[in-house]
Amino acid sequence: VGGEAVGVWTGAFGRGAYFSNIRYTARPPAAPAQPSPAPRGTLASWQISDAFDATAFAPATLPNLAGMRWENVVAEPQGFVLISRYRRSPQISFPFDQKTGEPLVDLMMGGQVPGSKVVFARTTIESDRDETKRMLFGYVNGAVIYANGRPLFFGTDTGGGTMNMNGDGVYLPLKKGANEIVFAITNFTGGWGFWARLDS
């Protein structure tokens, strides 16, 4: 009924059974679950670039963004940006040390994994004065964060698919007026995304 089914179990030996006077009561449909609202301070409006070969990316220097093609995206209701909704994940394996079995974090953080991809995401924060403001964020699989062209954070999530919604944090040196915040998000496999919010 309504796309659902009812089954009965007659025992492990397959001897069969008889049933009579079976009745059922239809259960009213459950109200659709509503997603939790994005936390206060969430940065929801972004532009994302095309996906590039991560081995050509030098994290210490923000590349020239003027020549890139940009797509406007909006964060999901929960506050995260699913890059994999707009760009195809490369789905390659993490590099591991053949002897220890540990992930080669230095190799991943250096962007030297063939087949890995990087997408740039940018947004603007308006400030009414020069100030330092903390931003919380999460990402999959690697991230470099820039404020007004200056690199502030560089990290890799070797877990390969979970964004911690508690997040890491970085202090943004904001100037009065418009401030461009850029995330470079590298992906190897699994999900591909990030989230960011200003700490109130």
PyMOL commands that set and color helices and strands:
alter all, ss='L'
color gray80, all
select helices_A, chain A and resi 54-56+83-85+105-109
alter helices_A, ss='H'
color red, helices_A
select strands_A, chain A and resi 45-53+70-74+80-82+117-127+131-140+142-147+150-156+168-174+177-187+193-198
alter strands_A, ss='S'
color yellow, strands_A
deselect
rebuild
show_as cartoon
